[in-house]
């Protein structure tokens, strides 16, 4: 089974087992909702979310299996992961980064290969995607409808229309 990182426990919060989680998921409302199943640390200890709430740039989370500060102290620094089977379906036009990375980027008008999608950043309003050309040169494109015309995860192909100055 595959597991995917959703956060890291960075500190305890209070005395009742609540922990502060630095999130690495785009879906914290789902991942840290009451009853959600996650796995903790290198041994993949199964934990169930008792409650979760946003706190500054973190999430404060309590787990049924961590009733107090003593138990919470022991899990500081550990990664939280979700199993592939617990991820669920995404709405149309939304993709997991792991599915996008490695896709061939093709010019929608000419049908020519431009490069490969090698990195994704989420700086604000929309993601930006790094494209690496065959010669090793890199450039960034915004994930907006004017540029990204289609995404075919099955075929691992992204079709784009580059605006002036992007390349």
Order of alpha helices (4+ residues) and beta strands (2+ residues): beta-beta-alpha-beta-beta-beta-alpha-beta-alpha-beta-beta-beta-beta-beta-beta
